[in-house]
Amino acid sequence: MIRVMIIEDEVPILEMMNRFVSTTQPFHVIGLFHNSKDALEQITILNPDLVFLDNEMPHIKGLTIAKELKRIKQDTKIVFTTASSTFSEDIRQLMFDLLLKPVMPEDIARIRDLIVRNY
């Protein structure tokens, strides 16, 4: 099983991604967060293998969370989700991949295939 956290401030998108990810083997959702502060506090406790991370979060931005994730557990895979097709070089260096919103089931399947090949 691949332990997955989903961090997304828009609850309807968070719920939709949870449905997509939780029905995709070998993913196992271990945490859903719509608040970046709560997510950051739980990272060391939950110890995810993969994180779907909204880039534009209130309070703590996705880039800050990604940097902390990599500091704690370097091999955690980060998939940024964003509505924007442009992103910084900092994000590019930290990400395993990027999904443009709206995220679809086939996007999750593509990530699964990439993860399984590289796991």
BELURLIN-V984718 format. One record per residue. N is the residue number from 1. RES is the residue in one letter. SS is DSSP state (H for helix, E for strand, - for the rest). PSI is psi in whole degrees, -180 to 180 (NA if undefined). Layout:
n: {N:N}
res: {RES:RES}
ss: {SS:SS}
psi: {PSI:PSI}
//
This chain:
n: {1:2:3:4:5:6:7:8:9:10:11:12:13:14:15:16:17:18:19:20:21:22:23:24:25:26:27:28:29:30:31:32:33:34:35:36:37:38:39:40:41:42:43:44:45:46:47:48:49:50:51:52:53:54:55:56:57:58:59:60:61:62:63:64:65:66:67:68:69:70:71:72:73:74:75:76:77:78:79:80:81:82:83:84:85:86:87:88:89:90:91:92:93:94:95:96:97:98:99:100:101:102:103:104:105:106:107:108:109:110:111:112:113:114:115:116:117:118:119}
res: {M:I:R:V:M:I:I:E:D:E:V:P:I:L:E:M:M:N:R:F:V:S:T:T:Q:P:F:H:V:I:G:L:F:H:N:S:K:D:A:L:E:Q:I:T:I:L:N:P:D:L:V:F:L:D:N:E:M:P:H:I:K:G:L:T:I:A:K:E:L:K:R:I:K:Q:D:T:K:I:V:F:T:T:A:S:S:T:F:S:E:D:I:R:Q:L:M:F:D:L:L:L:K:P:V:M:P:E:D:I:A:R:I:R:D:L:I:V:R:N:Y}
ss: {-:E:E:E:E:E:E:-:-:-:H:H:H:H:H:H:H:H:H:H:H:H:-:-:-:-:E:E:E:E:E:E:E:-:-:H:H:H:H:H:H:H:H:H:H:H:-:-:-:E:E:E:E:E:-:-:-:-:-:-:-:H:H:H:H:H:H:H:H:H:H:H:-:-:-:-:E:E:E:E:E:E:-:-:-:-:-:-:H:H:H:H:H:H:-:-:E:E:E:E:-:-:-:-:H:H:H:H:H:H:H:H:H:H:H:H:H:H:-}
psi: {141:119:123:134:143:125:111:126:-20:108:-44:-38:-40:-47:-41:-45:-38:-44:-46:-48:-43:-18:9:112:145:30:141:113:121:-10:135:129:130:-1:120:-33:-46:-42:-46:-38:-31:-10:-48:-29:-46:-28:62:153:-31:137:124:121:118:130:-36:91:146:160:-74:121:156:-39:-41:-43:-44:-43:-42:-41:-49:-32:-41:-46:93:-35:3:131:132:124:110:141:135:154:-10:139:0:141:160:164:-34:-44:-44:-40:-28:-22:147:-39:177:136:130:137:146:137:136:161:-37:-27:-43:-41:-39:-42:-44:-48:-41:-43:-47:-40:-32:2:NA}
//
